[in-house]
């Protein structure tokens, strides 16, 4: 009797443990996941984007060492329903842009599934206390017309030195 109870409990808790790894939410359905992804849409039947929905959310400051050549940035974003989007960055020092992602070898980011991540290169300059990083998301329609939201699509991040 004791052996059968022990065997039953092991099977019962083992089955309970295995069900924890069975994804029963909407994200386990591959078709739902595909509909949430950012894809390029290049014909007239694409849904139109809403520039009022373009938005970035990121940290107010980043801490770096003076020896750092750049910093990884990321955060939440809303691509506003645009089929193509880009997250741009500029490193600003003394109120002027010293390097941006549009420069050679500096890649911009992209909003994918509500998140963005990118590497911001300081352009060979050591970080300083008067340095800021401005990030901005822009959406593009099928005719490559650029849209932005002046209130929510741009953020300025202070650079703090260790």
N, C-alpha and C positions, 0 to 999 in steps of 0.2 A: 504494500500500500504506500509506504513511504517513497519507494522508488518511482511509482507511477505518478505521485503528486509532484515530485521533483521534476520528472520528465515533462509533465504537463506545464508546469510553471516555466521551465526553460523554453519550451515551444511557444507558449503564450507570449512571454516577454520578447523572445526572438522575433516573432511575427510582428509584434508592436514596434520593435526597433526598425524592422525593415520597412514598415509603412511610412516611417518618417522621411524616407528618401524617395517616396513616390510623389512626384509633383502633380498636384491636382488643381493648380490654379490656372488662370488664363494664359500665363506665360509659357506653360508647358506645351501649348498648342502652337506648332510651328507657323501656321498661317497667321495667327494673331501677332506673333513676334515679327514676321515679315512686314505686316502692315504698320508696325511702329517704327521701322527703320527708315533712315534717311536715304533716299534713292534719287538719282537724277531722272527727271521727267522732261523729255525733249519734244513733245508734240503739243498740239492745241488742246488736247483733252485733259491736261493737267489741272488740278485744282489751283485756284488763285491763292496767293499768300496774302497775309494781312500784316502790314508794317507795324501796326499798333501792338501786335503780339510778339515782335522781335524783342528779346530780353536776354540779358546776361546777369548772372549773380556769381560773385566771386569774393575772395577775402579782401578786406580793406588794406592789408599790408602784407609784405613778405620780408622775411629776415634772411640775409645772405652774409657770407664772409667777404672780406675785401679781396680775397683770392679767387672768388667765384667768377666764372666767365659768362654765366647765365643762370636762369632759374626755370623750373617747371611750373607752369600755371595750369589750373583747371577749375572747373566749377559747373554750375547748372546753367542751362540755356534753353531758350525757346526759339526754334527756327521760324516761327510764324507761318508755317504751312508752305514756305517757299521750297521749290524743288532743289534749288541750289543755294547754299549759304557759305559764308566764310567768316571766320573770327580773326580779325586783324589785330596786330599789336604794334605799338610805338614805344620806344624808350625815350623819355623826355628828361632833359637836363637843362636847368636855367631857362625854362619856358620854351625850349625849342627841341624838336625831334632830332635825335642823334642817330637813330637806327630804327628801321621798321621791318616788318615781315615781307614787305614787297621788294626788299633789297635782295641782291644775289645770295643764294644759299640760305636764306632765312625763310622757313616755311611758316605759313599761317595755319591756324587751326580750323576746325570744322565742328559744328554742332551735330552730334549723332545721338539719337535716342535721349535727348534732353541733357547731354553732358558734352563738355569740350575739354581738351587737354592739348597743350602745346609747350614747346621749349622757347623761351625768350632769351636771345643772345644779346649780351651787352656790347657786342661789337669791338672786343679787345680792350675796352675801357674798364678800369676797376670801378665797381659800384661805389657811389657816393651818397651822402645824406640828402642831397638835393635832387636825387634821381627818382623818377616816377615811371610807372608803366601804364599806358592807356590801352585798354582792350575794347573792341567794338565788333558787334555782329552785324553783318549786312546780308540781306536776302536778294536773290536775283530771280526774275521771272524767266519764262521760256524765250523772251526776246532779249535777255541779258540786261534788262533795265534794273538798276541798283535801287534798293529800298533800305531805309534804316529808321529806327525809332529814336528821336532825339532825347527822349526822357529815360528810356529803360535799356537801350541797346549799347550804351557806352559806360564804362567804369574806369576810374583812375585808382591805381594801387600804389601806395607809398612803399619805397624800398628802405628797409631798416638794416643797419650794419651791425653785425656782432662785434 
